[in-house]
Amino acid sequence: MPLEKEEPSSESFNIDQLKASVRLSVESEEPIHELRLSISEGLYLLALGDAEGQLLKKSEKVIDYGLIAGGILQLYLMGSIRIEKGVVRIISTKQTGNIFLDKVLTNLTEESGIIGEILRLKNELKKLHTDIEELLIAKGILKKEENSLLWIPLSERIENINYAYEKEIRNTLRAMVLRGFKNDVSFSILFSLTNDCHLLSEVFRSTSELSDAKNSVKSPMKLAGVDEDLANVLGLISHFFIEKF
């Protein structure tokens, strides 16, 4: 069953308290149970290169599809939609307060296949990156330099909340695979999409760790919170990425 959770917005938490909490988990290198951001926001952070603050070359062609898939699956977890045998059914059109998720929800087509929706929304939705960037900037996670590139200052890594968020996500994904850490289902979905978008090697750097991660992602039913229905959906999405890219 989808989990009915409201998407965190920039108004739903004290940013200073949140930064302190994120910094603590990063400094202790401990994973967290629940993803603090939406799945799409987490995926976008992983797709940004640390040095330049630009999308990694290997993710440029696929990231938009991953962001849309993440948005649809986030709406599924929130109970706004159902996905039955790969078909999207809209349960509620109530706005989430997240500009990206609301754009996806508003433009979804009832009784349509999820892969067809990913393809259609990729062609119809504009400013995908801008929407995600605006969310992350509003939450104090990203900022822009004058040249409009997303900037991650290398000299203040731990103090910079962008890097801390990304490091927290990396720590948790690594703990899932290497330590059997039990996480919220949103991390399981993010793990699958990270593989689909060719970003697994950004999290698992050594050959042995990457091999473990690839083996783990092949069995979505073994991931925390993933039931048979969700495993089938993740399988459909992964097959789509393999066939298209």
C-alpha positions, 0 to 999 in steps of 0.5 A: 500500500502507498504511504500517505506522506506529505512532501516536505516543503521549505515552510515545513521545517526550521532550516537551521535545525534541519541543517544541524541534524543533517550535519550531525548525520554526515559527520558521524557517517550514519545513514538515516531512515527517511529521505528528507527530500523528494525522490526527484530532488535526491536524484538530481543532487546525485546527478550534479558533479561536485566540482563544477555543479553541473550535471554529470555527462553520463546522466545528461540524456537520462536524468529528465526521465529519472526525475519524472519517474521519481515524481510519479513514484513520489505521488504513488507513495503519497497516495495521490495516485495508484499504479496497477499493472503499470497503469496510472490511476489518479486518486486525488488532485489535491496539490502537494505544495511542491512545484515539481510534484504538482506539475507532474500531478496536474499533467498526468493522464488517467488510465495511462501506462506509466512508461507512456506517461514518462515519455509524454511528460518528458516532451510536454513539461518544460523547465524540469531542472529549473523547478527542481533547482528552485526547490533546492535553492528555497530549502537552502541546499543549492545556490547559484553563482553569477554564471548561473551554474549550481555551485558547491564550494569545495573549501567548506564541504561540511558547512555547505548544506548541499554537500551534506544532503548529498553525503547523507543520501550516499551514506544511506544508499551505501549502508543499504547495500553494504550493511543491510540497513533498513530504510524507508521505501523512498530510499529503495526507489531512489536506489533503483532510479540511481541505477537506471540513470547510470549514477550507481558508480557515483555512490559505490566507487570501488569495483567490489562495492559497485558489484554488490550494488548492481546485484542488490538492485536486480532484486527490488523485492528484497529492498526495504518497503518494496512489495510485489506491486512496486517491484513490478513498477520498478522493473518496468521503469528499469526495462524502459531505461535499458531499452532506451539508453 
